[in-house]
Amino acid sequence: MPKGDAAGDIPSGRGTSAAARGRIALRRFLALLALGLTALAAAPHTASAAASPASCAGVVMFGGAQLMCSQVDQRALAQLCTFSWALMTTGGATKVVDGSFLLPPHTSNMQIYQGTGFDNQLSEPIVMCRGKTSQD
């Protein structure tokens, strides 16, 4: 792999195609995303977050957006969830992405949404889940 000008640079010299630079940027984005989501998962949860059997986190960086969820209560049954997330596109427009999903029991890091063409988030992702919390 060709070297860039400084550590962390995407190579741009001769012999490096635009597709190769794109793959390198995508790998770097996914590595940083995994690191950020791991840090969010390790952070202490508030009392309100602990009451929900689902824990979700979203991040926007390098033009991409991703929302992931996990079941944090191992006794919880499947949860029917909905999400809504206000994002800013690279063109400066607001785009609200939303949807619903089923979060099966014992799920960890389930990808809920992934998209490109975003500069930043205008709100935190809003995720609401409904379902029984245990088999009792």
GROMACS elastic network, one bead per residue, 0.5 to 0.9 nm:
[ bonds ]
;  ai    aj funct       b0    kb
    1    11     6  0.83161   500
    1    16     6  0.84627   500
    2    10     6  0.89984   500
    2    11     6  0.60171   500
    2    12     6  0.83495   500
    2    13     6  0.75431   500
    2    14     6  0.89688   500
    2    15     6  0.81073   500
    2    16     6  0.71763   500
    3     6     6  0.80919   500
    3     7     6  0.84674   500
    3     9     6  0.79962   500
    3    10     6  0.78627   500
    3    11     6  0.55954   500
    3    12     6  0.85126   500
    3    13     6  0.82612   500
    4     7     6  0.70075   500
    4     8     6  0.74675   500
    4     9     6  0.50321   500
    4    10     6  0.56587   500
    4    12     6  0.66802   500
    4    13     6  0.75481   500
    5     8     6  0.85825   500
    5     9     6  0.62512   500
    5    10     6  0.82644   500
    5    11     6  0.73549   500
    5    12     6  0.86026   500
    6     9     6  0.55121   500
    6    10     6  0.87902   500
    7    10     6  0.88393   500
    8    28     6  0.89479   500
    9    12     6  0.85571   500
   10    21     6  0.63171   500
   10    22     6  0.88570   500
   10    24     6  0.69116   500
   10    25     6  0.69448   500
   11    14     6  0.89259   500
   11    16     6  0.68681   500
   11    20     6  0.89479   500
   11    21     6  0.66740   500
   11    24     6  0.86736   500
   12    15     6  0.83692   500
   12    16     6  0.61961   500
   12    17     6  0.81364   500
   12    18     6  0.84080   500
   12    21     6  0.73479   500
   13    16     6  0.60569   500
   13    17     6  0.89262   500
   14    17     6  0.80295   500
   16    19     6  0.82300   500
   16    20     6  0.62729   500
   16    21     6  0.68484   500
   17    20     6  0.51735   500
   17    21     6  0.63687   500
   17    22     6  0.85892   500
   18    21     6  0.50867   500
   18    22     6  0.60801   500
   18    23     6  0.86503   500
   19    23     6  0.62055   500
   19    24     6  0.86479   500
   20    23     6  0.50748   500
   20    24     6  0.62152   500
   20    25     6  0.85992   500
   21    24     6  0.50628   500
   21    25     6  0.61323   500
   21    26     6  0.85622   500
   22    25     6  0.50602   500
   22    26     6  0.60806   500
   22    27     6  0.86022   500
   23    26     6  0.50212   500
   23    27     6  0.61383   500
   23    28     6  0.85662   500
   24    27     6  0.51610   500
   24    28     6  0.61856   500
   24    29     6  0.85647   500
   25    28     6  0.50932   500
   25    29     6  0.60713   500
   25    30     6  0.86370   500
   25    62     6  0.84395   500
   26    30     6  0.61443   500
   26    31     6  0.85596   500
   26    62     6  0.87179   500
   27    30     6  0.51617   500
   27    31     6  0.61274   500
   27    32     6  0.86100   500
   28    31     6  0.51053   500
   28    32     6  0.61455   500
   28    33     6  0.84363   500
   29    32     6  0.52030   500
   29    33     6  0.59630   500
   29    34     6  0.85677   500
   29    61     6  0.74079   500
   29    62     6  0.66404   500
   29    64     6  0.82775   500
   30    34     6  0.60724   500
   30    35     6  0.85319   500
   31    34     6  0.51922   500
   31    35     6  0.62384   500
   31    36     6  0.86599   500
   32    36     6  0.60729   500
   32    37     6  0.85807   500
   32    61     6  0.88658   500
   33    36     6  0.50655   500
   33    37     6  0.61084   500
   33    38     6  0.84624   500
   33    59     6  0.73143   500
   33    60     6  0.86827   500
   33    61     6  0.80105   500
   33    66     6  0.83321   500
   34    37     6  0.52060   500
   34    38     6  0.60402   500
   34    39     6  0.85771   500
   35    38     6  0.51377   500
   35    39     6  0.62523   500
   35    40     6  0.87291   500
   36    39     6  0.50958   500
   36    40     6  0.62607   500
   36    41     6  0.86896   500
   36    59     6  0.79876   500
   37    41     6  0.61193   500
   37    42     6  0.85848   500
   37    57     6  0.69574   500
   37    58     6  0.79847   500
   37    59     6  0.79853   500
   37    68     6  0.83420   500
   37   109     6  0.89400   500
   38    41     6  0.50890   500
   38    42     6  0.62204   500
   38    43     6  0.87200   500
   39    42     6  0.51213   500
   39    43     6  0.62449   500
   40    43     6  0.52018   500
   40    44     6  0.84700   500
   40    57     6  0.72232   500
   41    44     6  0.80367   500
   41    45     6  0.86090   500
   41    55     6  0.84520   500
   41    56     6  0.88917   500
   41    57     6  0.82621   500
   42    45     6  0.86900   500
   45    48     6  0.80603   500
   45    49     6  0.59205   500
   45    50     6  0.62910   500
   46    49     6  0.52515   500
   46    50     6  0.62754   500
   46    51     6  0.89131   500
   47    50     6  0.50787   500
   47    51     6  0.65121   500
   48    51     6  0.53510   500
   48    52     6  0.72282   500
   49    52     6  0.56561   500
   49    53     6  0.83783   500
   49    54     6  0.82464   500
   49    55     6  0.71306   500
   50    53     6  0.72580   500
   50    54     6  0.86092   500
   50    55     6  0.83581   500
   50    72     6  0.82405   500
   50    73     6  0.87863   500
   51    54     6  0.88062   500
   52    55     6  0.71970   500
   52    71     6  0.88642   500
   52    72     6  0.80645   500
   52    73     6  0.80284   500
   52   128     6  0.88894   500
   52   129     6  0.78191   500
   52   133     6  0.84601   500
   53    70     6  0.84339   500
   53    71     6  0.56196   500
   53    72     6  0.53195   500
   53    74     6  0.81333   500
   53    75     6  0.86775   500
   53    76     6  0.63438   500
   53    77     6  0.88626   500
   53    79     6  0.81920   500
   53   129     6  0.82899   500
   53   133     6  0.67455   500
   54    69     6  0.66997   500
   54    70     6  0.56634   500
   54    72     6  0.56765   500
   54    73     6  0.73606   500
   54    76     6  0.89889   500
   54    79     6  0.78870   500
   54    81     6  0.89590   500
   54   103     6  0.80674   500
   54   127     6  0.88677   500
   54   128     6  0.87303   500
   54   129     6  0.72101   500
   55    68     6  0.84878   500
   55    69     6  0.55203   500
   55    70     6  0.53439   500
   55    71     6  0.63064   500
   55    72     6  0.63895   500
   55   127     6  0.87415   500
   56    67     6  0.70731   500
   56    68     6  0.55949   500
   56    70     6  0.64187   500
   56    71     6  0.88576   500
   56   109     6  0.85350   500
   56   125     6  0.81240   500
   56   126     6  0.88861   500
   56   127     6  0.72344   500
   57    66     6  0.83965   500
   57    67     6  0.57654   500
   57    68     6  0.56220   500
   57    69     6  0.65278   500
   57   124     6  0.84400   500
   57   125     6  0.72894   500
   58    65     6  0.72463   500
   58    66     6  0.55583   500
   58    68     6  0.63725   500
   58    69     6  0.88225   500
   58    85     6  0.88921   500
   58   113     6  0.88103   500
   58   124     6  0.73095   500
   58   125     6  0.63103   500
   59    64     6  0.82612   500
   59    65     6  0.57357   500
   59    66     6  0.56321   500
   59    67     6  0.66669   500
   59   120     6  0.84986   500
   59   121     6  0.78607   500
   59   124     6  0.88300   500
   60    63     6  0.69284   500
   60    64     6  0.56330   500
   60    66     6  0.66584   500
   60    87     6  0.84933   500
   60   118     6  0.70694   500
   60   119     6  0.70596   500
   60   120     6  0.55332   500
   60   121     6  0.63806   500
   61    64     6  0.55511   500
   61    65     6  0.66313   500
   61   118     6  0.78779   500
   61   119     6  0.70140   500
   61   120     6  0.69930   500
   62    65     6  0.85288   500
   62   116     6  0.88209   500
   62   117     6  0.89423   500
   62   118     6  0.80883   500
   62   119     6  0.74034   500
   63    89     6  0.84452   500
   63    90     6  0.74047   500
   63   115     6  0.86118   500
   63   116     6  0.56271   500
   63   117     6  0.51537   500
   63   119     6  0.54868   500
   63   120     6  0.79552   500
   64   114     6  0.73281   500
   64   115     6  0.56977   500
   64   117     6  0.61629   500
   64   118     6  0.57831   500
   64   119     6  0.77620   500
   64   120     6  0.88287   500
   65    87     6  0.85524   500
   65   113     6  0.76620   500
   65   114     6  0.55364   500
   65   115     6  0.52601   500
   65   116     6  0.61320   500
   65   117     6  0.82264   500
   65   118     6  0.67209   500
   65   119     6  0.88106   500
   65   120     6  0.83072   500
   65   121     6  0.85008   500
   66   111     6  0.74512   500
   66   112     6  0.75785   500
   66   113     6  0.54697   500
   66   115     6  0.66407   500
   66   116     6  0.88797   500
   67   110     6  0.85645   500
   67   111     6  0.61794   500
   67   112     6  0.54123   500
   67   113     6  0.50223   500
   67   114     6  0.65518   500
   67   125     6  0.77929   500
   68   108     6  0.87972   500
   68   109     6  0.55669   500
   68   110     6  0.53535   500
   68   112     6  0.53075   500
   68   113     6  0.71259   500
   68   114     6  0.89338   500
   69   103     6  0.79444   500
   69   107     6  0.80370   500
   69   108     6  0.69189   500
   69   109     6  0.52978   500
   69   110     6  0.52365   500
   69   111     6  0.66978   500
   69   112     6  0.68526   500
   70   103     6  0.77189   500
   70   106     6  0.77751   500
   70   107     6  0.53730   500
   70   109     6  0.50842   500
   70   110     6  0.62076   500
   71    74     6  0.69335   500
   71    76     6  0.76572   500
   71    78     6  0.88246   500
   71    79     6  0.86982   500
   71   103     6  0.73542   500
   71   104     6  0.78291   500
   71   105     6  0.65575   500
   71   106     6  0.57616   500
   71   107     6  0.53292   500
   71   108     6  0.62526   500
   71   109     6  0.85125   500
   72    75     6  0.89103   500
   72    76     6  0.83365   500
   72   106     6  0.77956   500
   72   107     6  0.83724   500
   72   108     6  0.82179   500
   73    76     6  0.54319   500
   73    77     6  0.88681   500
   73   105     6  0.86086   500
   73   106     6  0.79363   500
   73   133     6  0.77260   500
   73   134     6  0.86759   500
   74    77     6  0.83279   500
   74   105     6  0.71559   500
   74   106     6  0.58971   500
   74   134     6  0.86126   500
   75   105     6  0.79537   500
   75   106     6  0.83867   500
   75   133     6  0.66845   500
   75   134     6  0.50256   500
   75   135     6  0.71396   500
   76    79     6  0.79761   500
   76   105     6  0.63160   500
   76   106     6  0.80715   500
   76   131     6  0.81266   500
   76   132     6  0.64880   500
   76   135     6  0.72710   500
   77   103     6  0.87996   500
   77   104     6  0.70553   500
   77   105     6  0.52654   500
   77   106     6  0.84992   500
   77   131     6  0.68475   500
   77   132     6  0.58557   500
   77   133     6  0.59903   500
   77   134     6  0.59485   500
   77   135     6  0.69648   500
   78   102     6  0.68194   500
   78   103     6  0.55756   500
   78   105     6  0.50226   500
   78   106     6  0.86964   500
   78   130     6  0.87707   500
   78   131     6  0.64917   500
   78   132     6  0.75694   500
   78   133     6  0.85514   500
   79   101     6  0.84066   500
   79   102     6  0.57726   500
   79   103     6  0.50438   500
   79   104     6  0.65097   500
   79   105     6  0.77578   500
   79   129     6  0.58218   500
   79   130     6  0.54936   500
   79   132     6  0.74106   500
   79   133     6  0.85187   500
   80   100     6  0.73883   500
   80   101     6  0.60800   500
   80   103     6  0.63147   500
   80   104     6  0.87087   500
   80   128     6  0.84075   500
   80   129     6  0.54645   500
   80   130     6  0.53483   500
   80   131     6  0.62992   500
   81    99     6  0.85359   500
   81   100     6  0.55158   500
   81   101     6  0.53829   500
   81   102     6  0.60993   500
   81   103     6  0.70822   500
   81   127     6  0.67253   500
   81   128     6  0.54227   500
   81   130     6  0.62436   500
   81   131     6  0.86914   500
   82    98     6  0.73587   500
   82    99     6  0.56389   500
   82   101     6  0.63272   500
   82   102     6  0.87530   500
   82   126     6  0.81738   500
   82   127     6  0.56991   500
   82   128     6  0.54863   500
   82   129     6  0.64895   500
   82   130     6  0.89827   500
   83    97     6  0.80298   500
   83    98     6  0.52461   500
   83    99     6  0.55113   500
   83   100     6  0.61727   500
   83   101     6  0.84022   500
   83   112     6  0.89252   500
   83   125     6  0.68222   500
   83   126     6  0.54243   500
   83   128     6  0.65063   500
   83   129     6  0.88062   500
   84    96     6  0.67183   500
   84    97     6  0.57525   500
   84    99     6  0.68298   500
   84   124     6  0.88972   500
   84   125     6  0.59361   500
   84   126     6  0.52290   500
   84   127     6  0.66913   500
   85    95     6  0.82797   500
   85    96     6  0.54810   500
   85    97     6  0.53502   500
   85    98     6  0.63252   500
   85   121     6  0.77784   500
   85   122     6  0.79666   500
   85   123     6  0.64070   500
   85   124     6  0.65520   500
   85   126     6  0.61908   500
   85   127     6  0.86765   500
   86    94     6  0.68162   500
   86    95     6  0.58593   500
   86    97     6  0.65175   500
   86    98     6  0.87818   500
   86   121     6  0.61438   500
   86   122     6  0.52386   500
   86   123     6  0.54174   500
   86   124     6  0.75871   500
   86   125     6  0.73900   500
   87    93     6  0.84105   500
   87    94     6  0.58170   500
   87    95     6  0.52714   500
   87    96     6  0.60497   500
   87    97     6  0.76013   500
   87   118     6  0.66501   500
   87   119     6  0.77476   500
   87   120     6  0.60653   500
   87   122     6  0.51876   500
   87   123     6  0.71235   500
   88    91     6  0.79051   500
   88    92     6  0.59059   500
   88    93     6  0.56373   500
   88    95     6  0.60743   500
   88    96     6  0.85832   500
   88   117     6  0.85906   500
   88   118     6  0.55913   500
   88   119     6  0.57137   500
   88   120     6  0.54659   500
   88   121     6  0.58956   500
   88   122     6  0.64094   500
   89    92     6  0.52779   500
   89    93     6  0.53229   500
   89    94     6  0.62592   500
   89    95     6  0.67433   500
   89   116     6  0.86367   500
   89   117     6  0.56036   500
   89   119     6  0.56169   500
   89   120     6  0.74837   500
   89   121     6  0.89473   500
   90    93     6  0.74925   500
   90   117     6  0.55560   500
   90   118     6  0.51238   500
   90   119     6  0.51659   500
   90   120     6  0.84845   500
   91    94     6  0.89693   500
   91   117     6  0.83357   500
   91   118     6  0.83719   500
   91   119     6  0.85269   500
   92   118     6  0.87752   500
   92   119     6  0.80451   500
   94   122     6  0.80377   500
   95   118     6  0.89452   500
   97   113     6  0.86401   500
   98   113     6  0.88156   500
   99   112     6  0.88994   500
   99   113     6  0.87674   500
  100   112     6  0.87584   500
  101   112     6  0.74390   500
  102   129     6  0.89287   500
  103   106     6  0.87534   500
  103   107     6  0.68393   500
  103   110     6  0.79683   500
  103   129     6  0.86666   500
  104   107     6  0.58111   500
  107   110     6  0.66200   500
  109   112     6  0.89501   500
  111   114     6  0.74305   500
  115   118     6  0.78972   500
  118   121     6  0.78513   500
  121   124     6  0.69592   500
  121   125     6  0.86186   500
  123   126     6  0.82107   500
  130   133     6  0.88319   500
  131   134     6  0.89734   500
  132   135     6  0.73437   500
  132   136     6  0.89743   500
  133   136     6  0.85574   500
